[in-house]
């Protein structure tokens, strides 16, 4: 089958988020054909280039929604009126919604606003298709005035009524950027209209082209989320004005609800993301939890040699940023040292941006205060029991070496999605102590100890308990490795998506009719088993079953799109 893979800031870019997961998926499903439609995040990401693409990727189309370009399109009077009507309805749906809290309004009112949002969104998409783009219109005074009227109208949410002119300008600019996919030329018959299935690798703008492909061509949509966009908005916009946060939260919530409503199947990466999706209106019948697939091979040697670990060493591995709460870890380690004087802590990771660099410097200063350099004797050089290191050097060539060097792996985060670092530690057969955040409990099951976040004493007590009990550490490490190999490998992830692809296609009506030389419909032109991989599907081996129809061995005819005049939602 032909898959339209929709990404935002990810595959096929070298520095793309979740790019490795997408690459493994595409390479694992080598019997399918992939068209990649990618939205980039920055100019730097584009200049870094792409990862090497496998032969099953037949097309890559990219767009730069971060770059505001003047498309030169000037709407006529009728088109301006049409835009004002659609954008006004769009803004009204945002201002009357209770941001991030669908339960605050009645079910009937919520459904009405959802329909209003969807109607306005698709109205803007159709206008963009007719006029060639809406970038200038979305930045125009018409859009700002429509947003202001919606905020001042009776029934608007309190946070929306409090918006001032700077807030309205900021929200209008953010909405224009988020809606730039409406103006792309991806939705023609030879673009997304030609694929069998759209697979959005995240929600938000990445799923928007999939919504439009479904609207214009009835292409089924699969949505995979390892982190819900509404949750990310709350975490990354803490300092924005309340009205700005509320309006943008309403947009992300409405877009998520419409995406979940139109998707054929939704695949959260963990139960934590699944709960957010259900909160945003996802139907439980559509949800299939598919854990992220990770390559276990680099960690096999460490996992098969647990005796190589230093029994007194604790290791933390990850990106250095405030959300990881290394400050609490350092205070916990101070208590660990009082109970176990020979313990050592290795902090392995690189800072995440300028904020991460400043946080790393703060943690290094705190470690120097808490743990003065210690010497074994009067003629020895002192050494701090806490070390800050990065992988890639002679001592720690890889992350696997970092996990292998310690008997205990710790995670101290206050915010976490899916803990990939913990799964790597599990592949290495290491016991873990983690804070109860995100999908941590789901990932480790009963194979590690879990403590409340921001509780250094509880973290210290759990670490000391495992440091003093090597047999328990060994049992937990073995159980963790077995669990990781069962649930979190690339193979299980690829197999799960292969089955979901077939499930969706088996329930999707044929959208293209194959015609013979005379222009008449060709019966059984697309047999049901055409999407099942196998040796017979090779174009070089087109052998008909004895007594079968003669057309089965003929050269395949070109697909002609079926023309439908029925409105969306009408019975056929």
C-alpha positions as CSV (number, residue, x, y, z in Angstrom):
1,X,0.0,0.0,0.0
2,X,1.0,3.6,-0.4
3,X,1.4,5.5,2.9
4,X,1.5,9.3,3.3
5,X,3.8,9.8,6.4
6,X,3.1,13.2,7.9
7,X,5.7,14.7,10.2
8,X,6.4,18.0,12.0
9,X,10.0,18.8,12.9
10,X,10.9,15.1,12.6
11,X,11.7,12.6,9.8
12,X,13.5,12.9,7.4
13,X,15.5,15.7,9.0
14,X,18.8,14.8,10.7
15,X,17.9,16.6,14.0
16,X,14.2,15.7,13.8
17,X,12.3,14.7,16.9
18,X,11.1,11.1,16.7
19,X,13.1,10.8,13.5
20,X,14.7,7.6,14.5
21,X,11.4,6.0,15.3
22,X,10.0,6.9,11.9
23,X,13.1,5.7,10.1
24,X,12.9,2.3,11.8
25,X,9.2,2.1,10.9
26,X,9.8,2.9,7.3
27,X,12.7,0.5,7.0
28,X,10.8,-2.3,8.8
29,X,7.8,-2.0,6.4
30,X,9.8,-2.4,3.3
31,X,7.0,-3.9,1.3
32,X,5.0,-0.7,1.5
33,X,5.6,2.6,-0.4
34,X,6.0,5.8,1.6
35,X,5.4,9.4,0.6
36,X,6.9,11.7,3.3
37,X,5.2,15.1,3.8
38,X,7.4,17.0,6.3
39,X,7.0,20.3,8.1
40,X,10.3,21.7,9.3
41,X,10.8,23.6,12.5
42,X,13.7,26.0,11.7
43,X,16.2,27.1,9.1
44,X,18.9,25.3,11.0
45,X,17.0,22.0,10.8
46,X,16.7,22.4,7.0
47,X,20.3,23.2,6.5
48,X,21.4,20.1,8.4
49,X,19.8,18.0,5.7
50,X,18.1,14.6,5.7
51,X,18.9,11.2,7.0
52,X,19.7,8.5,4.3
53,X,16.3,7.4,2.9
54,X,15.5,3.7,2.1
55,X,14.3,2.9,-1.4
56,X,10.7,2.5,-0.3
57,X,10.5,6.3,0.2
58,X,9.3,7.3,-3.2
59,X,8.6,11.0,-2.6
60,X,9.5,13.7,0.0
61,X,7.7,17.0,0.1
62,X,8.7,19.6,2.6
63,X,7.3,23.0,3.8
64,X,8.6,25.7,6.1
65,X,5.7,26.9,8.3
66,X,8.2,28.8,10.5
67,X,9.0,31.2,7.6
68,X,6.3,33.8,6.9
69,X,6.3,34.4,3.2
70,X,4.1,36.9,1.3
71,X,2.3,34.7,-1.2
72,X,1.2,37.7,-3.2
73,X,-2.4,36.5,-3.2
74,X,-5.0,39.4,-2.9
75,X,-8.5,38.2,-2.2
76,X,-11.4,39.8,-4.1
77,X,-14.4,41.2,-2.4
78,X,-16.4,38.0,-2.4
79,X,-13.4,36.0,-1.2
80,X,-12.7,38.5,1.6
81,X,-16.3,38.2,2.7
82,X,-16.1,34.5,2.6
83,X,-12.8,34.6,4.6
84,X,-14.3,36.9,7.2
85,X,-17.3,34.6,7.7
86,X,-15.2,31.5,8.1
87,X,-12.6,33.1,10.3
88,X,-15.3,34.7,12.4
89,X,-16.8,31.3,13.1
90,X,-13.4,29.8,13.7
91,X,-12.6,32.5,16.3
92,X,-16.1,32.2,17.9
93,X,-15.5,28.4,18.4
94,X,-12.2,29.2,20.2
95,X,-13.6,32.0,22.4
96,X,-16.7,30.1,23.6
97,X,-14.8,26.9,24.4
98,X,-13.7,26.3,27.9
99,X,-9.9,25.9,27.3
100,X,-8.6,22.5,28.1
101,X,-11.8,21.6,30.1
102,X,-14.5,20.2,27.9
103,X,-16.5,19.1,31.0
104,X,-17.1,22.8,31.9
105,X,-19.8,23.0,29.2
106,X,-22.7,20.8,28.4
107,X,-22.2,17.9,26.1
108,X,-24.7,19.3,23.6
109,X,-23.0,22.7,23.6
110,X,-19.6,21.1,23.3
111,X,-20.7,19.1,20.2
112,X,-22.1,22.3,18.7
113,X,-18.9,24.2,19.1
114,X,-16.9,21.2,17.7
115,X,-19.1,21.3,14.6
116,X,-18.6,25.0,14.3
117,X,-14.9,24.7,14.6
118,X,-14.8,21.9,12.0
119,X,-17.0,23.7,9.6
120,X,-14.9,26.9,9.8
121,X,-11.6,25.0,9.5
122,X,-12.7,23.2,6.3
123,X,-14.3,26.4,5.0
124,X,-10.9,28.1,5.3
125,X,-9.2,25.1,3.7
126,X,-11.6,25.2,0.7
127,X,-11.0,28.9,0.3
128,X,-7.3,28.4,0.4
129,X,-7.6,25.8,-2.3
130,X,-9.8,28.0,-4.5
131,X,-7.6,31.1,-4.1
132,X,-4.2,29.4,-3.9
133,X,-3.4,30.3,-0.3
134,X,-4.4,32.3,2.8
135,X,-1.1,33.4,4.3
136,X,-1.7,37.1,3.8
137,X,-5.4,36.9,4.8
138,X,-4.6,35.1,8.1
139,X,-2.2,38.0,8.9
140,X,-4.6,40.7,7.9
141,X,-6.6,43.2,9.9
142,X,-9.7,41.2,9.0
143,X,-8.5,38.2,11.0
144,X,-7.5,40.4,14.1
145,X,-10.8,42.2,14.0
146,X,-12.8,38.9,13.8
147,X,-10.8,37.6,16.7
148,X,-11.5,40.7,18.7
149,X,-15.3,40.6,18.0
150,X,-15.4,37.0,19.1
151,X,-13.6,37.8,22.3
152,X,-16.0,40.7,23.1
153,X,-19.2,38.8,22.1
154,X,-21.7,37.6,24.7
155,X,-20.9,34.1,25.8
156,X,-17.2,34.4,25.3
157,X,-15.0,32.7,27.9
158,X,-13.8,35.0,30.7
159,X,-10.1,34.5,29.7
160,X,-11.0,35.5,26.2
161,X,-12.8,38.7,27.3
162,X,-9.7,39.8,29.2
163,X,-7.6,39.7,26.0
164,X,-6.0,43.1,25.1
165,X,-4.7,44.3,21.7
166,X,-1.2,42.9,22.2
167,X,-2.7,39.6,23.2
168,X,-4.9,39.5,20.2
169,X,-2.0,40.3,17.9
170,X,0.1,37.5,19.5
171,X,-2.7,35.0,19.2
172,X,-3.5,35.9,15.6
173,X,0.1,35.5,14.7
174,X,0.3,32.1,16.4
175,X,-2.9,30.9,14.7
176,X,-1.6,32.0,11.3
177,X,1.5,30.0,11.7
178,X,-0.4,26.9,12.9
179,X,-2.8,27.2,9.9
180,X,-0.1,27.6,7.2
181,X,-0.6,23.9,6.1
182,X,-4.0,25.0,4.8
183,X,-2.2,26.9,2.0
184,X,0.1,24.0,0.9
185,X,-0.4,22.4,-2.5
186,X,-0.3,18.9,-1.1
187,X,-4.0,18.1,-1.5
188,X,-4.2,17.3,-5.2
189,X,-5.0,14.0,-6.9
190,X,-1.3,13.3,-7.4
191,X,-0.4,14.3,-3.9
192,X,-2.1,13.2,-0.7
193,X,-5.1,12.3,-2.8
194,X,-3.2,9.4,-4.3
195,X,-2.1,7.7,-1.0
196,X,-4.0,4.8,0.5
197,X,-3.5,6.0,4.1
198,X,-2.2,9.1,5.9
199,X,-0.1,8.4,9.0
200,X,0.4,11.5,11.2
201,X,3.3,10.9,13.5
202,X,2.1,13.6,15.9
203,X,-1.0,15.7,16.5
204,X,-1.3,19.5,15.9
205,X,0.0,20.9,12.5
206,X,1.3,17.5,11.5
207,X,-2.2,16.0,11.5
208,X,-3.7,19.0,9.7
209,X,-2.7,17.8,6.2
210,X,-4.2,14.4,7.1
211,X,-7.5,16.1,8.0
212,X,-7.6,17.9,4.7
213,X,-6.7,14.7,2.8
214,X,-9.6,13.0,4.4
215,X,-11.9,16.0,3.8
216,X,-11.0,16.4,0.1
217,X,-10.3,12.7,-0.9
218,X,-11.7,10.5,1.9
219,X,-8.2,9.2,2.7
220,X,-8.3,7.4,6.0
221,X,-6.2,8.9,8.8
222,X,-4.0,7.2,11.5
223,X,-2.7,9.4,14.3
224,X,0.3,8.4,16.5
225,X,1.1,10.5,19.5
226,X,3.8,10.0,22.1
227,X,3.1,13.4,23.5
228,X,-0.2,15.3,23.3
229,X,0.1,18.8,21.9
230,X,-2.2,20.4,24.4
231,X,-0.1,19.0,27.2
232,X,3.0,20.4,25.5
233,X,1.3,23.8,25.3
234,X,0.7,23.9,29.0
235,X,4.3,22.9,29.7
236,X,6.0,25.3,27.3
237,X,3.9,28.5,27.7
238,X,4.1,29.2,31.5
239,X,4.9,32.9,31.2
240,X,2.4,33.9,28.5
241,X,-0.5,36.1,29.4
242,X,-3.5,34.1,30.7
243,X,-5.7,35.2,27.8
244,X,-3.1,34.1,25.2
245,X,-2.6,30.8,26.9
246,X,-6.4,30.2,27.1
247,X,-7.1,31.0,23.4
248,X,-4.2,28.9,22.2
249,X,-5.2,26.1,24.5
250,X,-8.7,26.3,23.1
251,X,-7.3,26.0,19.5
252,X,-5.1,23.0,20.4
253,X,-7.9,21.3,22.2
254,X,-10.4,21.9,19.4
255,X,-7.9,20.7,16.7
256,X,-7.1,17.6,18.8
257,X,-10.8,16.8,19.2
258,X,-11.4,17.2,15.4
259,X,-8.4,15.1,14.6
260,X,-9.5,12.3,17.0
261,X,-13.0,12.4,15.6
262,X,-11.9,12.0,12.0
263,X,-9.1,9.5,12.6
264,X,-9.8,5.9,11.8
265,X,-7.4,4.7,14.5
266,X,-5.4,6.6,17.2
267,X,-2.2,5.0,18.6
268,X,-0.9,6.6,21.8
269,X,2.5,5.6,22.8
270,X,1.6,5.1,26.4
271,X,-1.3,5.2,28.9
272,X,-0.3,8.7,30.0
273,X,-0.8,10.1,26.5
274,X,-4.0,8.0,26.2
275,X,-5.5,9.6,29.2
276,X,-4.8,13.1,27.7
277,X,-6.4,11.9,24.4
278,X,-9.5,10.7,26.1
279,X,-9.7,14.0,28.0
280,X,-9.6,15.8,24.6
281,X,-12.5,13.7,23.3
282,X,-10.9,10.6,21.7
283,X,-13.2,7.6,21.3
284,X,-11.9,4.7,23.3
285,X,-12.9,2.3,20.5
286,X,-10.4,3.9,18.3
287,X,-7.4,3.8,20.7
288,X,-4.6,1.3,20.3
289,X,-1.6,1.7,22.6
290,X,1.6,1.0,20.7
291,X,4.7,1.4,22.7
292,X,7.7,3.1,21.0
293,X,10.1,0.7,19.4
294,X,13.7,0.9,20.5
295,X,16.8,-0.9,19.3
296,X,18.0,-3.3,21.9
297,X,21.1,-4.4,20.1
298,X,23.5,-1.7,21.4
299,X,22.6,-2.7,25.0
300,X,22.8,-6.4,24.6
301,X,26.4,-6.8,25.9
302,X,25.7,-4.8,29.0
303,X,22.5,-6.7,29.6
304,X,24.2,-10.0,29.4
305,X,27.0,-9.0,31.7
306,X,25.4,-7.4,34.8
307,X,28.4,-8.5,37.0
308,X,30.6,-5.8,35.3
309,X,28.8,-3.0,37.1
310,X,30.4,-1.1,40.0
311,X,28.2,-2.0,43.0
312,X,28.7,1.4,44.6
313,X,28.0,3.6,41.6
314,X,24.7,5.3,40.7
315,X,24.2,6.8,37.2
316,X,21.8,9.3,35.8
317,X,21.6,9.6,32.0
318,X,19.6,12.1,29.9
319,X,19.3,15.7,28.8
320,X,20.3,18.2,31.4
321,X,17.4,20.6,31.9
322,X,15.4,21.9,34.9
323,X,12.5,19.4,34.4
324,X,15.0,16.6,35.2
325,X,15.3,18.0,38.8
326,X,19.0,17.2,39.3
327,X,19.0,19.5,42.3
328,X,16.7,17.0,44.2
329,X,19.0,14.2,43.0
330,X,22.1,15.9,44.4
331,X,20.4,16.5,47.8
332,X,19.3,12.9,47.8
333,X,22.8,11.8,47.1
334,X,24.0,13.7,50.1
335,X,21.8,11.5,52.3
336,X,23.0,8.4,50.4
337,X,26.6,9.3,51.1
338,X,25.9,9.6,54.8
339,X,24.4,6.0,54.7
340,X,26.9,4.6,52.2
341,X,30.2,6.6,52.3
342,X,31.7,4.8,49.3
343,X,28.8,5.6,46.9
344,X,29.5,7.6,43.7
345,X,27.1,9.4,41.4
346,X,27.8,9.8,37.6
347,X,25.6,12.4,35.8
348,X,25.9,11.7,32.1
349,X,24.2,14.0,29.6
350,X,24.5,17.2,27.6
351,X,22.6,20.4,28.3
352,X,19.5,21.2,26.4
353,X,20.0,24.7,25.0
354,X,21.1,27.8,26.9
355,X,18.7,27.1,29.7
356,X,20.1,23.6,30.1
357,X,23.7,25.0,30.1
358,X,22.9,27.4,32.9
359,X,21.2,24.7,34.8
360,X,24.2,22.4,34.4
361,X,26.5,25.2,35.8
362,X,24.2,25.6,38.8
363,X,24.2,21.8,39.5
364,X,28.0,21.7,39.2
365,X,28.3,24.5,41.7
366,X,25.8,22.8,44.1
367,X,27.8,19.5,43.9
368,X,31.0,21.4,44.7
369,X,29.3,22.8,47.9
370,X,27.6,19.6,49.0
371,X,30.6,17.4,48.3
372,X,34.0,18.9,48.8
373,X,36.8,17.1,47.1
374,X,37.8,14.1,49.2
375,X,41.3,12.5,49.3
376,X,42.2,9.0,50.5
377,X,45.3,10.2,52.3
378,X,47.5,13.2,53.1
379,X,49.5,12.7,49.8
380,X,46.5,11.9,47.5
381,X,44.6,14.2,45.2
382,X,41.0,14.8,46.3
383,X,38.1,13.7,44.1
384,X,34.5,14.7,44.1
385,X,32.1,11.7,44.4
386,X,29.8,13.4,41.8
387,X,31.0,13.6,38.2
388,X,29.4,15.4,35.3
389,X,30.2,13.7,32.0
390,X,29.2,13.3,28.4
391,X,29.2,10.3,26.2
392,X,31.6,10.0,23.2
393,X,34.8,10.1,25.2
394,X,37.3,7.3,26.0
395,X,35.7,6.5,29.4
396,X,32.1,6.5,28.1
397,X,31.9,5.9,24.4
398,X,28.2,5.3,24.4
399,X,25.1,5.4,26.6
400,X,25.3,1.7,27.0
401,X,28.7,2.1,28.6
402,X,27.2,4.6,31.0
403,X,24.5,2.2,32.1
404,X,27.0,-0.7,32.3
405,X,29.3,1.3,34.6
406,X,26.7,1.4,37.5
407,X,24.7,-1.0,39.5
408,X,21.7,1.4,39.9
409,X,20.1,3.8,37.4
410,X,18.1,6.7,38.8
411,X,15.5,9.1,37.2
412,X,14.6,12.2,39.2
413,X,12.3,14.1,36.8
414,X,9.3,16.2,37.7
415,X,8.0,16.1,34.1
416,X,8.4,13.2,31.8
417,X,6.6,11.7,28.8
418,X,7.8,8.2,27.9
419,X,11.0,7.5,29.7
420,X,13.2,6.2,26.9
421,X,16.3,6.4,29.2
422,X,14.7,4.0,31.7
423,X,13.9,1.6,28.9
424,X,17.6,1.7,27.8
425,X,18.6,0.9,31.4
426,X,16.1,-2.0,31.4
427,X,17.7,-3.3,28.2
428,X,21.0,-3.3,30.1
429,X,19.5,-5.3,32.9
430,X,19.9,-2.6,35.5
431,X,17.7,-2.0,38.6
432,X,16.1,1.5,38.6
433,X,14.8,4.1,41.1
434,X,12.4,6.6,39.5
435,X,10.0,9.4,40.3
436,X,6.3,8.7,39.6
437,X,5.8,11.0,36.6
438,X,4.5,10.6,33.1
439,X,4.6,7.0,31.9
440,X,7.3,5.8,34.3
441,X,5.1,3.3,36.1
442,X,3.7,1.9,32.9
443,X,7.2,1.5,31.4
444,X,8.9,-0.3,34.4
445,X,5.9,-2.2,35.7
446,X,7.1,-3.9,38.9
447,X,10.7,-4.1,37.9
448,X,12.0,-1.0,39.7
449,X,11.3,1.3,42.7
450,X,9.1,4.4,42.3
451,X,9.1,7.4,44.6
452,X,7.2,10.7,44.6
453,X,8.8,13.6,42.7
454,X,10.6,16.3,44.5
455,X,11.2,14.1,47.5
456,X,15.0,13.7,48.0
457,X,14.5,11.7,51.2
458,X,12.3,9.0,49.6
459,X,14.7,8.9,46.6
460,X,17.7,8.4,48.9
461,X,16.0,5.7,51.0
462,X,15.1,3.7,47.8
463,X,18.6,4.0,46.5
464,X,20.2,2.9,49.8
465,X,17.9,-0.1,50.0
466,X,19.0,-1.4,46.6
467,X,22.7,-0.5,47.1
468,X,22.6,-2.7,50.3
469,X,20.8,-5.6,48.6
470,X,22.7,-6.9,45.6
471,X,20.5,-10.0,45.1
472,X,17.4,-7.8,44.9
473,X,19.2,-5.6,42.4
474,X,20.0,-8.6,40.3
475,X,16.4,-9.9,40.3
476,X,14.9,-6.5,39.4
477,X,17.5,-6.0,36.6
478,X,16.7,-9.4,35.1
479,X,13.0,-8.8,35.2
480,X,13.4,-5.3,33.7
481,X,15.4,-6.7,30.8
482,X,12.8,-9.4,30.1
483,X,10.0,-6.8,30.2
484,X,11.8,-4.4,27.9
485,X,12.6,-7.1,25.3
486,X,8.9,-8.1,25.3
487,X,7.3,-4.7,25.0
488,X,9.6,-2.0,23.7
489,X,11.6,-3.4,20.8
490,X,11.5,-2.2,17.2
491,X,10.1,-5.5,16.0
492,X,6.9,-5.3,18.1
493,X,6.4,-1.7,17.1
494,X,6.7,-2.4,13.4
495,X,4.5,-5.5,13.6
496,X,1.8,-3.5,15.5
497,X,1.7,-0.8,12.8
498,X,1.7,-3.3,10.0
499,X,-1.4,-4.9,11.5
500,X,-3.1,-1.5,12.0
501,X,-2.4,-0.5,8.4
502,X,-4.1,-3.6,7.2
503,X,-7.0,-3.2,9.6
504,X,-7.7,0.4,8.4
505,X,-7.5,-0.5,4.7
506,X,-9.8,-3.6,5.2
507,X,-12.5,-1.2,6.6
508,X,-12.0,1.5,4.0
509,X,-14.2,1.6,0.8
510,X,-12.3,1.6,-2.5
511,X,-11.8,5.2,-3.5
512,X,-10.4,4.6,-7.0
513,X,-12.1,2.6,-9.7
514,X,-9.8,0.8,-12.2
515,X,-10.9,1.0,-15.8
516,X,-10.3,-1.3,-18.7
517,X,-9.3,-0.2,-22.2
518,X,-12.9,0.7,-23.1
519,X,-13.3,2.9,-20.0
520,X,-15.6,0.4,-18.2
521,X,-15.0,-0.4,-14.5
522,X,-12.8,-3.4,-14.1
523,X,-14.3,-6.0,-11.7
524,X,-12.1,-7.1,-8.8
525,X,-9.4,-4.7,-10.1
526,X,-8.2,-4.2,-6.5
527,X,-8.6,-7.6,-4.8
528,X,-8.8,-7.6,-1.0
529,X,-5.5,-9.5,-0.7
530,X,-3.6,-7.0,-2.7
531,X,-2.4,-5.3,0.5
532,X,-1.1,-8.5,2.1
533,X,2.7,-8.8,1.7
534,X,4.0,-11.9,0.1
535,X,6.1,-13.3,-2.7
536,X,3.2,-13.3,-5.2
537,X,2.9,-9.6,-4.8
538,X,6.2,-9.0,-6.6
539,X,5.5,-7.4,-10.0
540,X,8.0,-9.8,-11.6
541,X,6.0,-12.8,-10.6
542,X,2.5,-12.2,-11.9
543,X,1.2,-15.8,-12.3
544,X,-2.5,-16.5,-12.5
545,X,-4.1,-19.4,-10.8
546,X,-5.1,-22.2,-13.2
547,X,-8.6,-21.4,-14.4
548,X,-8.4,-17.9,-13.1
549,X,-9.4,-14.8,-15.1
550,X,-7.1,-13.8,-17.9
551,X,-6.9,-10.1,-16.8
552,X,-5.0,-11.2,-13.7
553,X,-1.8,-11.5,-15.8
554,X,-2.3,-8.3,-17.8
555,X,-0.4,-5.1,-17.2
556,X,-2.1,-3.1,-14.4
557,X,-4.2,-0.3,-15.7
558,X,-3.9,3.3,-14.4
559,X,-6.0,4.3,-11.5
560,X,-8.7,6.9,-12.2
561,X,-10.1,8.8,-9.2
562,X,-13.8,8.4,-8.7
563,X,-15.8,11.6,-8.8
564,X,-18.3,12.0,-6.0
565,X,-20.8,14.8,-5.7
566,X,-22.3,13.7,-2.4
567,X,-21.7,16.0,0.5
568,X,-19.5,14.8,3.4
569,X,-21.5,12.7,5.8
570,X,-24.2,11.8,3.3
571,X,-25.1,8.1,2.8
572,X,-23.8,6.4,-0.3
